[in-house]
Structures are given as structure tokens and as C-alpha cells.
Amino acid sequence: MKKLAQFILPLFLFVVLIAGVGGCHTNKLAGGGAYTSLVTNTVSGVVTTNTDLAFFVTDSAFTGLQGTIDGVFKYEQDNRAALWSISPNIKLSLDAIRPTASEIVVRYLALREIYKVSKTPGNLTPLQTALGDIKPVAAKIVLIIPNKGQ
Amino acid sequence: MNPALIAAIIKYIQLAIAAAPEIQKAVEWAKNFIGDLFSAKVISIEQQNALFSHVDALGTVFKAGQALPSHWTVEPNPTTTTTVVTSTTP
């Protein structure tokens, strides 16, 4: 449990760090990847590559946060009896936040489908809002086991 | 971003993976991605596609109206059983 706690906080820190980077590096995505698209100038015929770094960073940050939460939830489930004997509050505290975490993850992924169809700033913003919602939830979750649910 | 801080986090994540391999997959993205994003390297087509597919796959699992993975749901609390020993005197 101590090893898990030691790991989770730096990982969370890292994800928060990269989530704040978006937009700082404009030519970091290779053309032809899933987060790029080709645009043809109808006048000159020149083809350029559009990179959606904001989407890439958002998805990356989401993956880190969702993965962190998933790891804690799974660890608790796999070690439930032992953790319950240490403190029932561990499971109870995670149970109190499981519905919220689930709702946000489902929401992010649904909004992502909308953005994939129509990649506008107006559709990216709700995605980033959902990402912002999941950050404090993840921050709370990673501390539950080390603090024994207190 | 402080490169030294990033390098320290990468190293810590690598140590943590060695200590807790059950969460290796969850942090593999972080480990592989962070070095490329903060270096001169370009995020390759393969890396982009892998991340995109990974999140797509999450979208098939976490869907409104669909059963969530059990560890994301509230399950019954562990039950503690108390053994009662009775003795009967002949």
C-alpha cells in the first residue's frame, strides 16, 4: 500500500503538469497521425497539416487521470478484505466518490465523440471542462488509501 | 517546464512501475509520452494513433446506460463472520 501511495502522487503531479502545457509546443505532432489532419488550399492547391495539439494533450491528460483512478479503484477491489480490516473508511470513502468519477469519465468520452465528429473550439471546451472536473476528483482519490479513508 | 523536474518524475514513475507492476499499464502512457513531449522529438504517427485508439477503447467501456467495470461501482462491503462455538454438556 505504501508503494502504491508513493507512486500515485507523482503520477498525478505529472498529469497535472502536462495538462497545463497544451499549446506551448506547436509542431510536436507528426503529420498523418490521429491528432492531425490534412487541409488543401482550394486556391493554391497547397496541402498543409493541421495539428490538434490541444486535443492530443487533453486526451493524454485524461488517459493519465483515468488510469490513475482506475489503478486505485482496482487496487482497493483486489485488496478489499485487507484494506477493510485496516479501515472500513477506505472503501467507504472511495465508494462515496465512485459515482462522481464514473459520471465524469462517461461524460468526457461522450463529449469526445461529439468533438471527433465536429472539431470546433465550441466542442473542445466542454471536453476540457470535463477534464478540469476530473482533476480534483483524482486528487481526492489518490489520497484516500494513504490517509486510510480519513 | 523544468526539465530536471520532468526527469525526476519519469525516474520515479519507472521505479514505481517496478514496485507495483499491476498498475504498469495505467502509467505506460505517461512514461512513454512525457519524454517525447518535452524533448525535441515529434510525437510519432504510431504514438498518436495508439493514444487515440486507447481512448476510443475506453469509450466502448465507459458508456452511459452500460454496465461499468465492477471496480468503478459500489459493491457490497466485506462481511465479517463471527464463529459461535456452543458446547453442550452431556
gemmi code that builds the backbone of each chain (N, CA, C; Angstrom):
import gemmi

chains = {
    "A": [
        ("MET", (0.838, -1.205, 0.000), (0.000, 0.000, 0.000), (0.867, 1.246, 0.000)),
        ("LYS", (1.967, 1.188, 0.738), (2.851, 2.344, 0.803), (3.448, 2.608, -0.572)),
        ("LYS", (3.809, 1.520, -1.278), (4.404, 1.684, -2.593), (3.403, 2.309, -3.541)),
        ("LEU", (2.140, 1.883, -3.437), (1.129, 2.458, -4.306), (0.984, 3.940, -4.023)),
        ("ALA", (0.961, 4.294, -2.755), (0.803, 5.699, -2.386), (1.979, 6.518, -2.891)),
        ("GLN", (3.167, 5.952, -2.808), (4.348, 6.680, -3.245), (4.322, 6.922, -4.751)),
        ("PHE", (3.672, 6.028, -5.448), (3.642, 6.128, -6.901), (2.564, 7.101, -7.372)),
        ("ILE", (1.419, 7.041, -6.738), (0.246, 7.729, -7.261), (0.436, 9.242, -7.277)),
        ("LEU", (0.972, 9.806, -6.216), (1.078, 11.263, -6.139), (1.973, 11.850, -7.227)),
        ("PRO", (3.168, 11.292, -7.442), (3.986, 11.848, -8.533), (3.329, 11.693, -9.887)),
        ("LEU", (2.633, 10.580, -10.093), (1.958, 10.387, -11.367), (0.897, 11.459, -11.556)),
        ("PHE", (0.157, 11.733, -10.508), (-0.874, 12.748, -10.586), (-0.254, 14.109, -10.871)),
        ("LEU", (0.865, 14.379, -10.189), (1.577, 15.639, -10.412), (1.954, 15.783, -11.878)),
        ("PHE", (2.469, 14.706, -12.408), (2.921, 14.707, -13.788), (1.756, 15.042, -14.715)),
        ("VAL", (0.612, 14.393, -14.473), (-0.527, 14.598, -15.353), (-0.996, 16.042, -15.283)),
        ("VAL", (-1.012, 16.588, -14.100), (-1.404, 17.991, -13.953), (-0.428, 18.885, -14.706)),
        ("LEU", (0.866, 18.519, -14.644), (1.877, 19.295, -15.349), (1.615, 19.308, -16.846)),
        ("ILE", (1.447, 18.123, -17.403), (1.305, 18.067, -18.853), (-0.019, 18.661, -19.283)),
        ("ALA", (-1.032, 18.575, -18.418), (-2.319, 19.148, -18.775), (-2.209, 20.657, -18.903)),
        ("GLY", (-1.215, 21.237, -18.237), (-1.051, 22.673, -18.310), (-0.167, 23.122, -19.453)),
        ("VAL", (0.379, 22.170, -20.156), (1.346, 22.514, -21.203), (0.660, 22.926, -22.495)),
        ("GLY", (-0.469, 22.335, -22.770), (-1.136, 22.434, -24.064), (-0.957, 23.754, -24.785)),
        ("GLY", (-0.478, 23.723, -25.947), (-0.324, 24.926, -26.733), (1.075, 25.479, -26.711)),
        ("CYS", (1.919, 24.969, -25.811), (3.261, 25.531, -25.727), (4.160, 25.031, -26.844)),
        ("HIS", (3.844, 23.849, -27.397), (4.705, 23.282, -28.433), (3.823, 23.055, -29.658)),
        ("THR", (4.009, 23.846, -30.720), (3.043, 23.827, -31.796), (3.362, 22.830, -32.878)),
        ("ASN", (4.580, 22.356, -32.989), (4.901, 21.451, -34.077), (5.419, 20.141, -33.533)),
        ("LYS", (4.679, 19.557, -32.589), (5.168, 18.378, -31.931), (4.485, 17.109, -32.392)),
        ("LEU", (3.509, 17.236, -33.255), (2.778, 16.077, -33.733), (3.147, 15.801, -35.181)),
        ("ALA", (3.556, 14.566, -35.451), (3.896, 14.193, -36.812), (2.643, 14.201, -37.680)),
        ("GLY", (2.771, 14.727, -38.877), (1.640, 14.748, -39.786), (1.187, 13.346, -40.141)),
        ("GLY", (-0.111, 13.168, -40.266), (-0.640, 11.857, -40.620), (-1.122, 11.066, -39.435)),
        ("GLY", (-0.859, 11.579, -38.224), (-1.330, 10.889, -37.028), (-2.780, 11.218, -36.738)),
        ("ALA", (-3.330, 10.529, -35.749), (-4.759, 10.665, -35.455), (-5.131, 12.062, -34.983)),
        ("TYR", (-4.148, 12.830, -34.501), (-4.447, 14.166, -33.995), (-4.034, 15.242, -34.998)),
        ("THR", (-3.868, 14.847, -36.252), (-3.538, 15.794, -37.305), (-4.499, 15.572, -38.463)),
        ("SER", (-4.569, 16.550, -39.304), (-5.408, 16.398, -40.487), (-4.797, 17.205, -41.625)),
        ("LEU", (-5.077, 16.787, -42.825), (-4.541, 17.479, -43.994), (-5.586, 18.452, -44.531)),
        ("VAL", (-5.129, 19.659, -44.821), (-6.023, 20.681, -45.355), (-5.466, 21.162, -46.686)),
        ("THR", (-6.304, 21.162, -47.701), (-5.869, 21.601, -49.032), (-6.382, 23.004, -49.293)),
        ("ASN", (-5.477, 23.889, -49.640), (-5.865, 25.244, -50.016), (-6.523, 25.163, -51.388)),
        ("THR", (-7.785, 25.556, -51.433), (-8.549, 25.394, -52.673), (-8.060, 26.328, -53.780)),
        ("VAL", (-7.335, 27.361, -53.414), (-6.839, 28.307, -54.414), (-5.472, 27.871, -54.946)),
        ("SER", (-4.554, 27.670, -54.009), (-3.184, 27.334, -54.417), (-2.977, 25.830, -54.597)),
        ("GLY", (-3.844, 25.040, -53.988), (-3.680, 23.593, -54.064), (-2.653, 23.056, -53.094)),
        ("VAL", (-2.090, 23.953, -52.286), (-1.067, 23.518, -51.335), (-1.734, 22.763, -50.193)),
        ("VAL", (-1.141, 21.645, -49.849), (-1.662, 20.824, -48.749), (-0.826, 21.077, -47.503)),
        ("THR", (-1.500, 21.441, -46.435), (-0.797, 21.646, -45.170), (-1.372, 20.711, -44.114)),
        ("THR", (-0.596, 20.539, -43.062), (-1.025, 19.664, -41.973), (-1.493, 20.496, -40.800)),
        ("ASN", (-2.723, 20.252, -40.389), (-3.232, 20.877, -39.164), (-2.996, 19.934, -37.996)),
        ("THR", (-2.438, 20.464, -36.938), (-2.231, 19.623, -35.761), (-3.180, 20.069, -34.670)),
        ("ASP", (-3.783, 19.108, -34.025), (-4.717, 19.400, -32.934), (-4.030, 19.046, -31.618)),
        ("LEU", (-3.030, 19.859, -31.287), (-2.260, 19.579, -30.080), (-3.129, 19.666, -28.830)),
        ("ALA", (-4.093, 20.604, -28.835), (-4.965, 20.743, -27.665), (-5.723, 19.436, -27.409)),
        ("PHE", (-6.228, 18.829, -28.459), (-6.958, 17.566, -28.321), (-6.013, 16.470, -27.833)),
        ("PHE", (-4.812, 16.443, -28.397), (-3.832, 15.435, -28.004), (-3.477, 15.559, -26.525)),
        ("VAL", (-3.200, 16.778, -26.101), (-2.835, 16.980, -24.694), (-4.021, 16.655, -23.787)),
        ("THR", (-5.219, 17.042, -24.214), (-6.415, 16.753, -23.413), (-6.602, 15.246, -23.272)),
        ("ASP", (-6.495, 14.526, -24.388), (-6.629, 13.073, -24.331), (-5.523, 12.442, -23.482)),
        ("SER", (-4.312, 12.970, -23.610), (-3.195, 12.426, -22.833), (-3.417, 12.628, -21.347)),
        ("ALA", (-3.835, 13.849, -20.992), (-4.088, 14.136, -19.580), (-5.232, 13.270, -19.062)),
        ("PHE", (-6.280, 13.129, -19.866), (-7.412, 12.303, -19.453), (-6.958, 10.865, -19.222)),
        ("THR", (-6.132, 10.357, -20.126), (-5.655, 8.987, -20.002), (-4.889, 8.793, -18.699)),
        ("GLY", (-4.037, 9.760, -18.382), (-3.286, 9.660, -17.144), (-4.181, 9.681, -15.919)),
        ("LEU", (-5.150, 10.607, -15.914), (-6.037, 10.736, -14.756), (-6.950, 9.521, -14.628)),
        ("GLN", (-7.554, 9.111, -15.751), (-8.447, 7.949, -15.717), (-7.679, 6.708, -15.301)),
        ("GLY", (-6.461, 6.588, -15.805), (-5.652, 5.433, -15.466), (-5.264, 5.417, -13.995)),
        ("THR", (-4.974, 6.604, -13.464), (-4.647, 6.713, -12.043), (-5.837, 6.286, -11.197)),
        ("ILE", (-7.000, 6.831, -11.505), (-8.211, 6.489, -10.751), (-8.500, 5.001, -10.883)),
        ("ASP", (-8.391, 4.500, -12.113), (-8.649, 3.089, -12.363), (-7.722, 2.220, -11.516)),
        ("GLY", (-6.467, 2.624, -11.430), (-5.497, 1.865, -10.651), (-5.852, 1.812, -9.171)),
        ("VAL", (-6.306, 2.943, -8.629), (-6.671, 2.973, -7.210), (-7.921, 2.137, -6.964)),
        ("PHE", (-8.931, 2.310, -7.822), (-10.174, 1.543, -7.662), (-9.896, 0.043, -7.737)),
        ("LYS", (-9.069, -0.344, -8.707), (-8.768, -1.773, -8.892), (-7.956, -2.313, -7.717)),
        ("TYR", (-7.006, -1.509, -7.256), (-6.177, -1.929, -6.127), (-7.045, -2.162, -4.898)),
        ("GLU", (-7.989, -1.267, -4.653), (-8.891, -1.411, -3.499), (-9.741, -2.657, -3.641)),
        ("GLN", (-10.263, -2.889, -4.862), (-11.104, -4.062, -5.071), (-10.298, -5.348, -4.874)),
        ("ASP", (-9.067, -5.354, -5.418), (-8.242, -6.559, -5.330), (-7.779, -6.854, -3.908)),
        ("ASN", (-7.691, -5.810, -3.084), (-7.201, -5.972, -1.718), (-8.258, -5.571, -0.693)),
        ("ARG", (-9.520, -5.748, -1.084), (-10.616, -5.212, -0.288), (-10.639, -5.707, 1.150)),
        ("ALA", (-10.535, -7.013, 1.312), (-10.649, -7.556, 2.667), (-9.551, -7.007, 3.567)),
        ("ALA", (-8.331, -6.977, 3.029), (-7.205, -6.495, 3.833), (-7.358, -5.012, 4.153)),
        ("LEU", (-7.751, -4.224, 3.149), (-7.910, -2.786, 3.387), (-9.078, -2.518, 4.332)),
        ("TRP", (-10.124, -3.356, 4.245), (-11.274, -3.185, 5.142), (-10.864, -3.426, 6.589)),
        ("SER", (-9.970, -4.387, 6.768), (-9.527, -4.684, 8.131), (-8.644, -3.552, 8.671)),
        ("ILE", (-7.986, -2.824, 7.778), (-7.186, -1.671, 8.215), (-8.109, -0.523, 8.583)),
        ("SER", (-9.042, -0.240, 7.678), (-10.027, 0.803, 7.952), (-11.176, 0.695, 6.959)),
        ("PRO", (-12.402, 0.472, 7.447), (-13.552, 0.436, 6.540), (-13.727, 1.745, 5.769)),
        ("ASN", (-13.204, 2.818, 6.327), (-13.362, 4.134, 5.687), (-12.678, 4.221, 4.332)),
        ("ILE", (-11.707, 3.327, 4.078), (-11.040, 3.360, 2.775), (-12.051, 3.042, 1.687)),
        ("LYS", (-12.716, 1.906, 1.846), (-13.718, 1.538, 0.835), (-14.869, 2.534, 0.838)),
        ("LEU", (-15.325, 2.896, 2.027), (-16.484, 3.790, 2.117), (-16.191, 5.146, 1.461)),
        ("SER", (-14.975, 5.641, 1.673), (-14.616, 6.932, 1.062), (-14.512, 6.802, -0.458)),
        ("LEU", (-13.941, 5.704, -0.917), (-13.869, 5.505, -2.370), (-15.263, 5.292, -2.955)),
        ("ASP", (-16.111, 4.575, -2.208), (-17.482, 4.362, -2.675), (-18.238, 5.680, -2.813)),
        ("ALA", (-17.935, 6.614, -1.915), (-18.629, 7.901, -1.953), (-18.279, 8.681, -3.212)),
        ("ILE", (-17.104, 8.385, -3.778), (-16.657, 9.173, -4.924), (-16.713, 8.381, -6.234)),
        ("ARG", (-16.954, 7.079, -6.135), (-17.009, 6.250, -7.355), (-18.055, 6.749, -8.346)),
        ("PRO", (-19.294, 7.073, -7.891), (-20.295, 7.542, -8.861), (-19.872, 8.822, -9.573)),
        ("THR", (-19.264, 9.737, -8.828), (-18.826, 11.004, -9.423), (-17.734, 10.762, -10.458)),
        ("ALA", (-16.767, 9.961, -10.098), (-15.663, 9.667, -11.031), (-16.201, 8.998, -12.290)),
        ("SER", (-17.112, 8.065, -12.106), (-17.682, 7.348, -13.245), (-18.431, 8.307, -14.159)),
        ("GLU", (-19.230, 9.182, -13.544), (-20.040, 10.120, -14.330), (-19.163, 11.016, -15.198)),
        ("ILE", (-18.063, 11.506, -14.611), (-17.194, 12.417, -15.358), (-16.487, 11.686, -16.494)),
        ("VAL", (-16.026, 10.479, -16.241), (-15.343, 9.708, -17.286), (-16.304, 9.415, -18.432)),
        ("VAL", (-17.521, 9.000, -18.091), (-18.528, 8.729, -19.133), (-18.812, 10.013, -19.909)),
        ("ARG", (-18.909, 11.118, -19.199), (-19.205, 12.410, -19.831), (-18.077, 12.820, -20.780)),
        ("TYR", (-16.836, 12.702, -20.313), (-15.695, 13.072, -21.158), (-15.722, 12.281, -22.457)),
        ("LEU", (-15.925, 10.982, -22.323), (-15.854, 10.128, -23.506), (-17.021, 10.401, -24.461)),
        ("ALA", (-18.185, 10.739, -23.921), (-19.312, 11.086, -24.782), (-19.048, 12.412, -25.505)),
        ("LEU", (-18.506, 13.382, -24.796), (-18.179, 14.679, -25.405), (-17.080, 14.530, -26.448)),
        ("ARG", (-16.208, 13.578, -26.199), (-15.117, 13.312, -27.145), (-15.665, 12.806, -28.469)),
        ("GLU", (-16.713, 12.010, -28.403), (-17.316, 11.519, -29.642), (-17.910, 12.680, -30.444)),
        ("ILE", (-18.482, 13.628, -29.725), (-19.039, 14.815, -30.385), (-17.924, 15.612, -31.042)),
        ("TYR", (-16.824, 15.788, -30.337), (-15.700, 16.563, -30.877), (-15.084, 15.866, -32.084)),
        ("LYS", (-15.023, 14.555, -32.045), (-14.433, 13.817, -33.170), (-15.217, 14.067, -34.456)),
        ("VAL", (-16.531, 14.228, -34.311), (-17.374, 14.453, -35.489), (-17.251, 15.888, -35.980)),
        ("SER", (-17.195, 16.815, -35.029), (-17.123, 18.221, -35.400), (-16.089, 18.911, -34.525)),
        ("LYS", (-14.887, 19.080, -35.086), (-13.762, 19.587, -34.296), (-13.747, 21.110, -34.284)),
        ("THR", (-14.605, 21.646, -33.440), (-14.677, 23.097, -33.276), (-14.243, 23.459, -31.864)),
        ("PRO", (-13.810, 24.717, -31.675), (-13.463, 25.145, -30.312), (-14.642, 24.981, -29.358)),
        ("GLY", (-15.848, 25.207, -29.888), (-17.039, 25.079, -29.063), (-17.269, 23.668, -28.561)),
        ("ASN", (-16.783, 22.680, -29.296), (-16.915, 21.283, -28.871), (-15.711, 20.813, -28.075)),
        ("LEU", (-14.592, 21.515, -28.192), (-13.404, 21.148, -27.419), (-13.516, 21.656, -25.981)),
        ("THR", (-14.126, 22.811, -25.819), (-14.231, 23.407, -24.486), (-14.936, 22.501, -23.475)),
        ("PRO", (-16.097, 21.903, -23.820), (-16.723, 21.010, -22.832), (-15.836, 19.832, -22.470)),
        ("LEU", (-15.038, 19.375, -23.426), (-14.106, 18.274, -23.188), (-13.068, 18.687, -22.153)),
        ("GLN", (-12.555, 19.901, -22.332), (-11.547, 20.405, -21.401), (-12.173, 20.706, -20.047)),
        ("THR", (-13.452, 21.085, -20.062), (-14.167, 21.305, -18.797), (-14.291, 19.991, -18.039)),
        ("ALA", (-14.643, 18.930, -18.758), (-14.756, 17.613, -18.112), (-13.407, 17.188, -17.551)),
        ("LEU", (-12.350, 17.463, -18.287), (-11.006, 17.153, -17.804), (-10.720, 17.933, -16.527)),
        ("GLY", (-11.135, 19.214, -16.526), (-10.954, 20.016, -15.330), (-11.744, 19.475, -14.142)),
        ("ASP", (-12.916, 18.894, -14.432), (-13.743, 18.326, -13.360), (-13.112, 17.094, -12.755)),
        ("ILE", (-12.381, 16.335, -13.583), (-11.854, 15.078, -13.081), (-10.576, 15.284, -12.269)),
        ("LYS", (-9.920, 16.406, -12.442), (-8.669, 16.639, -11.716), (-8.847, 16.639, -10.201)),
        ("PRO", (-9.786, 17.414, -9.641), (-9.938, 17.383, -8.179), (-10.432, 16.036, -7.667)),
        ("VAL", (-11.205, 15.344, -8.501), (-11.690, 14.017, -8.106), (-10.500, 13.062, -7.985)),
        ("ALA", (-9.625, 13.108, -8.973), (-8.436, 12.259, -8.932), (-7.542, 12.645, -7.758)),
        ("ALA", (-7.439, 13.939, -7.499), (-6.611, 14.403, -6.386), (-7.127, 13.856, -5.069)),
        ("LYS", (-8.451, 13.798, -4.947), (-9.050, 13.281, -3.715), (-8.837, 11.773, -3.602)),
        ("ILE", (-9.024, 11.092, -4.730), (-8.953, 9.625, -4.728), (-7.560, 9.133, -4.349)),
        ("VAL", (-6.530, 9.786, -4.878), (-5.174, 9.266, -4.649), (-4.760, 9.374, -3.184)),
        ("LEU", (-5.456, 10.193, -2.414), (-5.086, 10.371, -1.004), (-5.879, 9.480, -0.058)),
        ("ILE", (-6.921, 8.824, -0.566), (-7.809, 8.073, 0.319), (-7.097, 6.899, 0.966)),
        ("ILE", (-6.414, 6.091, 0.174), (-5.760, 4.912, 0.756), (-4.628, 5.330, 1.687)),
        ("PRO", (-3.711, 6.235, 1.265), (-2.638, 6.626, 2.191), (-3.167, 7.211, 3.499)),
        ("ASN", (-4.321, 7.922, 3.430), (-4.892, 8.528, 4.635), (-5.910, 7.614, 5.314)),
        ("LYS", (-5.982, 6.360, 4.843), (-6.890, 5.361, 5.429), (-8.336, 5.834, 5.461)),
        ("GLY", (-8.690, 6.589, 4.430), (-10.078, 6.989, 4.307), (-10.483, 8.172, 5.169)),
        ("GLN", (-9.518, 8.775, 5.866), (-9.867, 9.908, 6.731), (-9.927, 11.199, 5.928)),
    ],
    "B": [
        ("MET", (8.536, 24.477, -18.443), (8.591, 23.341, -17.531), (10.037, 22.974, -17.218)),
        ("ASN", (10.283, 22.681, -15.972), (11.623, 22.376, -15.521), (12.029, 20.981, -15.992)),
        ("PRO", (13.011, 20.864, -16.898), (13.410, 19.541, -17.390), (13.888, 18.625, -16.277)),
        ("ALA", (14.538, 19.185, -15.283), (15.039, 18.358, -14.185), (13.873, 17.751, -13.413)),
        ("LEU", (12.820, 18.548, -13.233), (11.640, 18.036, -12.525), (10.989, 16.924, -13.332)),
        ("ILE", (10.893, 17.144, -14.647), (10.290, 16.128, -15.514), (11.101, 14.841, -15.448)),
        ("ALA", (12.423, 14.990, -15.507), (13.288, 13.805, -15.469), (13.113, 13.059, -14.150)),
        ("ALA", (12.971, 13.811, -13.076), (12.787, 13.185, -11.763), (11.475, 12.419, -11.715)),
        ("ILE", (10.426, 12.995, -12.289), (9.126, 12.323, -12.277), (9.182, 11.057, -13.119)),
        ("ILE", (9.860, 11.150, -14.272), (9.986, 9.957, -15.127), (10.661, 8.846, -14.346)),
        ("LYS", (11.741, 9.186, -13.664), (12.502, 8.185, -12.915), (11.635, 7.591, -11.810)),
        ("TYR", (10.865, 8.458, -11.139), (10.027, 7.980, -10.042), (8.963, 7.033, -10.567)),
        ("ILE", (8.393, 7.394, -11.721), (7.367, 6.541, -12.314), (7.961, 5.187, -12.681)),
        ("GLN", (9.179, 5.190, -13.213), (9.822, 3.928, -13.566), (10.057, 3.067, -12.334)),
        ("LEU", (10.475, 3.690, -11.249), (10.680, 2.944, -10.008), (9.353, 2.402, -9.487)),
        ("ALA", (8.313, 3.235, -9.604), (7.006, 2.824, -9.094), (6.463, 1.648, -9.888)),
        ("ILE", (6.703, 1.651, -11.198), (6.241, 0.547, -12.028), (6.917, -0.741, -11.587)),
        ("ALA", (8.181, -0.660, -11.275), (8.903, -1.840, -10.816), (8.355, -2.320, -9.477)),
        ("ALA", (7.909, -1.383, -8.661), (7.412, -1.740, -7.328), (5.975, -2.228, -7.377)),
        ("ALA", (5.194, -1.710, -8.301), (3.774, -2.070, -8.359), (3.398, -2.384, -9.793)),
        ("PRO", (3.783, -3.528, -10.279), (3.568, -3.846, -11.687), (2.103, -3.920, -12.094)),
        ("GLU", (1.203, -4.110, -11.135), (-0.210, -4.210, -11.507), (-0.750, -2.913, -12.070)),
        ("ILE", (-0.046, -1.805, -11.850), (-0.528, -0.541, -12.395), (0.362, -0.056, -13.532)),
        ("GLN", (1.162, -0.964, -14.065), (2.098, -0.565, -15.102), (1.373, -0.033, -16.329)),
        ("LYS", (0.308, -0.699, -16.730), (-0.368, -0.267, -17.937), (-0.929, 1.144, -17.778)),
        ("ALA", (-1.402, 1.448, -16.595), (-2.003, 2.760, -16.357), (-0.987, 3.877, -16.538)),
        ("VAL", (0.270, 3.595, -16.248), (1.270, 4.663, -16.333), (2.152, 4.547, -17.558)),
        ("GLU", (1.940, 3.526, -18.352), (2.801, 3.345, -19.515), (2.687, 4.533, -20.454)),
        ("TRP", (1.460, 5.034, -20.597), (1.258, 6.193, -21.447), (2.071, 7.374, -20.933)),
        ("ALA", (2.002, 7.597, -19.645), (2.732, 8.714, -19.050), (4.221, 8.571, -19.292)),
        ("LYS", (4.744, 7.394, -19.044), (6.178, 7.156, -19.169), (6.650, 7.371, -20.599)),
        ("ASN", (5.913, 6.850, -21.540), (6.351, 6.951, -22.931), (6.130, 8.333, -23.523)),
        ("PHE", (5.083, 8.969, -23.074), (4.702, 10.241, -23.673), (5.539, 11.407, -23.180)),
        ("ILE", (5.819, 11.428, -21.881), (6.400, 12.628, -21.282), (7.755, 12.961, -21.881)),
        ("GLY", (8.608, 11.961, -22.094), (9.932, 12.235, -22.620), (9.875, 12.850, -24.009)),
        ("ASP", (8.963, 12.339, -24.837), (8.868, 12.862, -26.193), (8.308, 14.276, -26.225)),
        ("LEU", (7.296, 14.535, -25.422), (6.658, 15.851, -25.465), (7.606, 16.941, -25.013)),
        ("PHE", (8.449, 16.651, -24.051), (9.329, 17.677, -23.503), (10.742, 17.629, -24.084)),
        ("SER", (10.885, 16.873, -25.155), (12.178, 16.855, -25.828), (11.967, 17.407, -27.239)),
        ("ALA", (12.991, 17.317, -28.075), (12.862, 17.823, -29.432), (12.116, 16.845, -30.329)),
        ("LYS", (11.823, 15.657, -29.804), (11.190, 14.651, -30.647), (9.754, 15.027, -30.969)),
        ("VAL", (9.317, 14.561, -32.118), (7.946, 14.772, -32.533), (7.146, 13.546, -32.117)),
        ("ILE", (5.931, 13.761, -31.687), (5.059, 12.641, -31.346), (4.710, 11.918, -32.641)),
        ("SER", (5.144, 10.678, -32.725), (5.022, 9.950, -33.982), (3.576, 9.618, -34.315)),
        ("ILE", (3.387, 9.223, -35.547), (2.075, 8.788, -36.003), (1.608, 7.606, -35.154)),
        ("GLU", (2.542, 6.680, -34.913), (2.186, 5.486, -34.142), (1.763, 5.846, -32.727)),
        ("GLN", (2.495, 6.780, -32.085), (2.145, 7.189, -30.726), (0.780, 7.865, -30.698)),
        ("GLN", (0.546, 8.749, -31.668), (-0.749, 9.422, -31.721), (-1.868, 8.394, -31.899)),
        ("ASN", (-1.675, 7.510, -32.864), (-2.732, 6.534, -33.166), (-2.977, 5.606, -31.978)),
        ("ALA", (-1.903, 5.242, -31.279), (-2.061, 4.347, -30.133), (-2.857, 5.039, -29.022)),
        ("LEU", (-2.539, 6.304, -28.755), (-3.285, 7.036, -27.727), (-4.741, 7.169, -28.150)),
        ("PHE", (-4.974, 7.542, -29.390), (-6.332, 7.735, -29.901), (-7.126, 6.435, -29.759)),
        ("SER", (-6.515, 5.335, -30.150), (-7.191, 4.034, -30.059), (-7.454, 3.647, -28.607)),
        ("HIS", (-6.481, 3.967, -27.752), (-6.634, 3.653, -26.324), (-7.860, 4.364, -25.745)),
        ("VAL", (-7.999, 5.651, -26.042), (-9.138, 6.400, -25.507), (-10.429, 5.946, -26.196)),
        ("ASP", (-10.347, 5.619, -27.478), (-11.512, 5.054, -28.166), (-11.996, 3.797, -27.450)),
        ("ALA", (-11.048, 2.946, -27.077), (-11.402, 1.696, -26.393), (-12.066, 1.989, -25.047)),
        ("LEU", (-11.563, 3.015, -24.348), (-12.206, 3.406, -23.086), (-13.652, 3.820, -23.347)),
        ("GLY", (-13.872, 4.428, -24.512), (-15.212, 4.874, -24.852), (-16.195, 3.726, -25.049)),
        ("THR", (-15.700, 2.562, -25.388), (-16.598, 1.409, -25.535), (-16.898, 0.776, -24.178)),
        ("VAL", (-16.067, 1.069, -23.198), (-16.245, 0.500, -21.857), (-17.098, 1.416, -20.983)),
        ("PHE", (-16.777, 2.717, -21.035), (-17.463, 3.697, -20.189), (-18.510, 4.416, -21.023)),
        ("LYS", (-19.678, 3.824, -21.054), (-20.734, 4.382, -21.883), (-21.982, 4.542, -21.031)),
        ("ALA", (-22.708, 5.636, -21.242), (-23.934, 5.888, -20.484), (-24.917, 4.753, -20.729)),
        ("GLY", (-25.529, 4.282, -19.639), (-26.523, 3.226, -19.767), (-25.938, 1.837, -19.858)),
        ("GLN", (-24.613, 1.744, -19.805), (-23.954, 0.442, -19.927), (-23.305, 0.109, -18.587)),
        ("ALA", (-23.242, -1.165, -18.265), (-22.622, -1.569, -17.005), (-21.148, -1.173, -16.997)),
        ("LEU", (-20.734, -0.545, -15.905), (-19.346, -0.118, -15.761), (-18.486, -1.275, -15.252)),
        ("PRO", (-17.167, -1.173, -15.410), (-16.299, -2.182, -14.786), (-16.600, -2.236, -13.286)),
        ("SER", (-16.570, -3.424, -12.720), (-17.030, -3.586, -11.332), (-16.253, -2.720, -10.348)),
        ("HIS", (-14.954, -2.497, -10.595), (-14.181, -1.717, -9.617), (-14.523, -0.227, -9.663)),
        ("TRP", (-15.325, 0.199, -10.626), (-15.789, 1.567, -10.687), (-17.173, 1.728, -10.063)),
        ("THR", (-17.735, 0.601, -9.566), (-19.072, 0.662, -8.978), (-19.002, 0.399, -7.478)),
        ("VAL", (-20.092, 0.732, -6.795), (-20.172, 0.487, -5.359), (-20.639, -0.944, -5.151)),
        ("GLU", (-19.781, -1.729, -4.571), (-20.097, -3.130, -4.318), (-20.358, -3.333, -2.822)),
        ("PRO", (-20.964, -4.468, -2.483), (-21.242, -4.714, -1.054), (-19.964, -4.706, -0.233)),
        ("ASN", (-20.114, -4.285, 1.018), (-18.975, -4.269, 1.915), (-18.587, -5.683, 2.304)),
        ("PRO", (-17.311, -5.866, 2.640), (-16.908, -7.203, 3.106), (-17.696, -7.562, 4.346)),
        ("THR", (-18.013, -8.852, 4.476), (-18.731, -9.293, 5.665), (-17.742, -9.984, 6.569)),
        ("THR", (-17.859, -9.682, 7.855), (-17.010, -10.370, 8.820), (-17.875, -11.416, 9.492)),
        ("THR", (-17.377, -12.612, 9.507), (-18.153, -13.691, 10.108), (-17.632, -13.984, 11.498)),
        ("THR", (-18.565, -14.157, 12.388), (-18.199, -14.476, 13.769), (-18.585, -15.933, 14.030)),
        ("THR", (-17.638, -16.672, 14.398), (-17.906, -18.078, 14.676), (-18.362, -18.239, 16.123)),
        ("VAL", (-19.537, -18.805, 16.225), (-20.079, -19.025, 17.574), (-19.912, -20.478, 17.940)),
        ("VAL", (-19.234, -20.684, 18.997), (-18.994, -22.066, 19.436), (-19.920, -22.366, 20.602)),
        ("THR", (-20.712, -23.411, 20.434), (-21.594, -23.798, 21.546), (-21.168, -25.177, 22.021)),
        ("SER", (-21.309, -25.332, 23.258), (-20.971, -26.647, 23.793), (-22.184, -27.165, 24.553)),
        ("THR", (-22.361, -28.398, 24.426), (-23.474, -28.993, 25.157), (-22.911, -29.990, 26.152)),
        ("THR", (-23.399, -29.851, 27.294), (-22.915, -30.779, 28.319), (-23.783, -32.010, 28.292)),
        ("PRO", (-23.193, -33.156, 28.293), (-23.979, -34.377, 28.203), (-24.832, -34.555, 29.441)),
    ],
}
model = gemmi.Model(1)
for chain_id, residues in chains.items():
    chain = gemmi.Chain(chain_id)
    for i, (resn, *xyz) in enumerate(residues, 1):
        res = gemmi.Residue()
        res.name, res.seqid = resn, gemmi.SeqId(i, " ")
        for name, pos in zip(("N", "CA", "C"), xyz):
            atom = gemmi.Atom()
            atom.name, atom.element = name, gemmi.Element(name[0])
            atom.pos, atom.b_iso = gemmi.Position(*pos), 0.0
            res.add_atom(atom)
        chain.add_residue(res)
    model.add_chain(chain)
structure = gemmi.Structure()
structure.add_model(model)
structure.setup_entities()
